[in-house]
Amino acid sequence: MAVAASASSSAHNGALLEADYERCAQVTRRSSSNFYYAFMLLPAERRRALHAVYAFCRFVDDIADDESVRDPAYLLDKWRDELGRVYAGDPTRPVSRALADSVRRFRIPRRHFEDVIAGVEMDLSRDRYPTFEELRLYCYRVASAVGLICIEIFGYRNPSAKSYAENLGIAFQLTNILRDVREDAGRKRIYLPLEDLKRFGVSEDDILRGVYSGNFVSLMDFEAKRARQFYELALGQLAPEDRATLLTAEAMRLIYGALLERIIKSNYRVLDRRHSLSAPHKLYLVGRAWAASRLSARIG
């Protein structure tokens, strides 16, 4: 009887965990995220772990952006407490139960999740970044830390994968910042470094009012070139032996890189529209990443 009861309990827990993972997958699908398409390249176990990570990061990030949240600092503290329960093996939410299973399977360091929460906290305490170095810390926390989590799930052999993830995360976040100038201004936030605004003769009020000018184009071009440099840095740190396992990251690099190029080709018309890639275009880029990986494997 004890054996039967144990088997029944194990089956129940397994079904519950499957439902928790499906909840995470739903969150990822609903977001229409660039990540969702790249995740398609992963084996099922790794893909669902990425869904758990994405859902956790989505819930935490939304706290800072949702104006209906009355006490976002309190909610972030609650998620930090929940993260502690994830690593103690006693999670209480569907997303964190799936995450607890994933961090155990893939041995993901807790500090990366702590960095993500700290990055979101920066959104609660500041809406300007005087220098790029200050912005870079923000980008590291909200994006590079996510990349460092992801590579533990993807798998890698060369330690250079960590530098790859760090620089790619910064490139992704800089691309997001360029795309979302208007949206962020609507929240009275300016992520473009103030030292750069001053250098190109663009005032904070220009950004908040959505003034499109030659100076604004020059500013955005400078920031886009910086983002490109981080994409190039990341690619230079991708070791040949890790190209196969980091295929999903490469698909994301192609997707975000294409988004950046679309912004550039529009002559930085980001104040009256939000640039995005169509689902077929994203799927094409995922296929291109897969084909490049296969070709590299054959040459190697």
C-alpha positions in Angstrom: 0.0 0.0 0.0 2.8 2.4 0.9 4.5 1.8 -2.5 1.2 2.4 -4.3 0.6 5.6 -2.4 4.1 6.8 -3.2 3.6 6.1 -6.9 0.3 7.9 -6.9 1.8 10.9 -5.1 4.7 11.0 -7.6 2.3 10.8 -10.6 0.3 13.7 -9.1 3.4 15.8 -8.5 4.6 15.1 -12.0 1.3 16.1 -13.5 1.3 19.3 -11.4 4.8 20.2 -12.6 3.8 19.6 -16.3 0.9 22.0 -15.7 3.3 24.5 -14.2 5.6 24.3 -17.2 2.7 24.7 -19.6 1.7 27.8 -17.7 5.3 29.2 -18.4 5.0 28.2 -22.1 1.7 30.1 -22.3 3.3 33.2 -20.8 6.1 33.0 -23.4 3.7 32.5 -26.3 1.4 35.3 -25.3 4.3 37.8 -25.2 5.0 37.2 -28.9 8.6 37.5 -27.8 11.6 37.3 -30.1 12.8 34.6 -27.7 9.8 32.3 -28.3 10.8 31.6 -31.9 14.5 31.0 -31.1 13.4 28.5 -28.3 11.9 26.3 -31.0 15.4 25.1 -31.8 15.8 23.5 -28.4 15.1 19.9 -27.2 11.9 19.8 -25.1 13.6 19.6 -21.7 15.8 22.7 -22.4 13.0 24.5 -24.1 10.6 24.2 -21.2 13.4 25.3 -18.8 13.8 28.4 -20.9 10.0 29.0 -20.7 10.3 28.9 -16.9 13.1 31.4 -16.9 11.4 33.7 -19.4 8.1 33.6 -17.4 9.9 34.5 -14.1 11.7 37.4 -15.8 8.5 38.6 -17.5 6.6 38.7 -14.2 9.4 40.5 -12.4 9.9 43.0 -15.3 6.2 43.8 -15.6 6.2 45.0 -12.0 8.2 48.1 -13.0 6.1 48.8 -16.2 2.6 48.2 -14.9 1.3 51.6 -13.7 -1.6 49.8 -11.9 0.8 48.2 -9.4 0.5 50.3 -6.2 3.7 49.1 -4.4 6.1 47.7 -6.9 9.0 47.6 -4.4 6.9 45.4 -2.1 6.1 43.0 -5.0 9.8 42.8 -6.0 10.6 41.9 -2.5 8.0 39.2 -2.6 9.6 37.8 -5.7 13.0 37.9 -4.1 11.6 35.9 -1.2 10.0 33.5 -3.7 13.4 33.1 -5.4 14.8 32.1 -2.0 12.1 29.4 -1.8 13.0 28.3 -5.4 16.5 27.6 -4.3 15.4 26.1 -0.9 13.2 23.7 -2.8 9.9 25.1 -1.4 8.4 27.3 -4.2 4.7 28.4 -3.9 3.8 29.6 -7.4 3.3 27.7 -10.7 6.1 29.7 -12.4 8.5 29.3 -9.5 7.8 25.6 -9.1 8.8 25.1 -12.8 11.8 27.4 -12.2 12.9 25.4 -9.1 12.9 22.2 -11.2 14.9 23.9 -13.9 17.6 25.5 -11.7 18.1 22.1 -10.1 18.4 20.3 -13.4 20.8 22.8 -15.0 22.6 24.1 -11.8 21.9 27.8 -12.6 23.5 30.2 -10.1 21.1 32.2 -8.0 23.1 35.4 -8.4 22.0 35.8 -12.0 18.3 35.9 -10.9 19.3 38.3 -8.1 20.9 40.6 -10.8 17.7 40.6 -12.8 15.6 41.7 -9.8 18.2 44.4 -9.0 18.0 45.6 -12.6 14.2 46.0 -12.3 14.7 47.8 -9.0 16.8 50.4 -10.9 13.6 51.2 -12.9 11.8 52.0 -9.7 14.5 54.4 -8.4 15.8 56.2 -11.5 14.6 57.3 -14.9 17.8 58.8 -16.3 21.4 57.6 -16.9 24.0 60.3 -16.9 26.7 58.1 -18.4 27.0 55.0 -20.6 28.8 53.2 -17.8 25.8 53.6 -15.6 23.5 52.4 -18.3 25.8 49.5 -19.0 25.3 48.2 -15.4 21.5 48.4 -16.0 21.8 46.5 -19.3 24.0 43.9 -17.6 21.4 43.3 -14.9 18.3 43.1 -17.0 19.8 41.4 -20.1 23.3 40.0 -19.7 22.2 38.2 -16.5 19.4 36.6 -18.4 21.9 35.5 -21.1 24.2 34.0 -18.4 21.2 32.0 -17.1 20.4 30.8 -20.6 23.8 29.5 -21.5 23.6 27.2 -18.4 20.5 25.7 -20.1 22.0 25.7 -23.6 25.3 24.2 -22.4 28.8 25.2 -23.3 32.4 24.1 -23.0 34.5 27.2 -23.5 34.5 29.8 -20.7 34.3 32.5 -23.4 30.6 31.7 -23.6 30.1 33.9 -20.5 31.6 36.9 -22.3 29.5 36.0 -25.3 26.4 36.1 -23.2 27.3 39.2 -21.4 28.0 41.3 -24.6 25.1 39.8 -26.5 22.8 40.8 -23.6 24.0 44.4 -23.7 23.5 44.5 -27.5 19.9 43.2 -27.1 19.1 45.8 -24.4 20.6 48.7 -26.4 18.5 47.6 -29.3 15.4 47.6 -27.1 16.3 51.0 -25.9 16.5 52.4 -29.4 13.2 50.8 -30.4 11.4 52.0 -27.3 12.4 55.7 -27.1 8.8 56.9 -27.6 7.3 54.3 -25.2 9.8 55.0 -22.5 9.3 58.8 -22.9 5.6 58.2 -22.3 6.7 56.9 -18.9 9.0 59.9 -18.4 12.0 57.6 -18.8 15.1 58.3 -20.9 17.6 55.5 -21.2 19.8 57.2 -23.8 22.8 58.4 -21.7 22.5 62.1 -20.9 26.2 62.6 -21.8 25.3 61.5 -25.3 22.3 63.8 -25.5 24.5 66.7 -24.6 27.2 65.7 -27.1 24.7 65.8 -30.0 22.6 68.8 -28.9 19.4 66.9 -27.9 17.6 68.0 -24.8 15.6 65.8 -22.4 12.6 67.8 -23.4 13.2 67.0 -27.1 13.0 63.3 -26.2 10.0 63.6 -24.0 8.1 65.6 -26.7 9.2 63.3 -29.5 11.1 65.9 -31.5 12.6 64.3 -34.6 15.6 66.3 -35.9 19.0 66.0 -37.5 20.6 66.1 -34.0 18.3 63.2 -32.9 19.3 61.1 -35.9 23.0 61.7 -35.2 22.4 60.7 -31.5 20.6 57.5 -32.5 23.2 56.7 -35.1 25.9 56.9 -32.5 23.9 54.6 -30.2 23.2 52.1 -33.0 26.9 51.9 -33.8 27.6 51.2 -30.1 25.0 48.4 -30.2 26.6 46.9 -33.3 30.0 46.9 -31.6 28.5 44.7 -28.8 27.0 42.3 -31.4 30.4 42.1 -33.0 32.1 41.6 -29.6 29.8 38.8 -28.8 30.2 37.0 -32.1 34.0 37.2 -31.7 33.7 35.4 -28.4 31.7 32.5 -29.7 34.0 29.5 -29.6 33.7 26.9 -32.5 33.1 24.1 -30.0 30.0 26.0 -28.6 28.3 26.9 -31.9 26.0 23.9 -31.8 24.8 24.3 -28.3 24.5 28.0 -28.5 22.5 27.8 -31.7 19.4 29.3 -30.0 21.5 32.3 -28.8 22.7 32.8 -32.3 19.1 32.8 -33.6 18.3 35.5 -31.1 21.4 37.4 -32.3 20.1 37.3 -35.8 16.6 38.4 -34.8 17.7 41.3 -32.6 20.4 42.3 -35.1 17.7 42.4 -37.9 15.6 44.6 -35.7 18.5 47.0 -35.2 19.1 47.1 -38.9 15.4 47.9 -39.5 15.6 50.8 -37.1 18.7 52.1 -38.8 17.2 51.8 -42.3 14.2 53.8 -41.2 16.6 56.6 -40.4 15.7 56.2 -36.8 11.9 56.8 -37.2 11.1 55.5 -33.7 9.2 58.4 -32.4 6.0 57.7 -34.5 6.1 53.9 -34.7 7.3 50.8 -33.0 9.5 48.6 -35.2 9.1 44.8 -35.1 9.8 41.8 -37.3 7.0 39.6 -38.6 6.6 36.0 -37.5 7.7 34.7 -40.9 10.8 36.9 -40.8 11.7 35.6 -37.4 11.2 32.0 -38.5 13.4 32.7 -41.5 16.2 33.9 -39.3 15.8 30.9 -37.0 16.2 28.7 -40.0 19.2 30.7 -41.1 20.8 30.2 -37.7 20.1 26.5 -37.9 21.6 26.2 -41.4 24.7 28.1 -40.4 25.2 25.8 -37.5 24.9 22.7 -39.7 27.3 24.1 -42.2 29.8 25.0 -39.5 29.5 21.4 -38.1 30.3 19.9 -41.5 33.3 22.2 -42.1 34.5 21.5 -38.6 
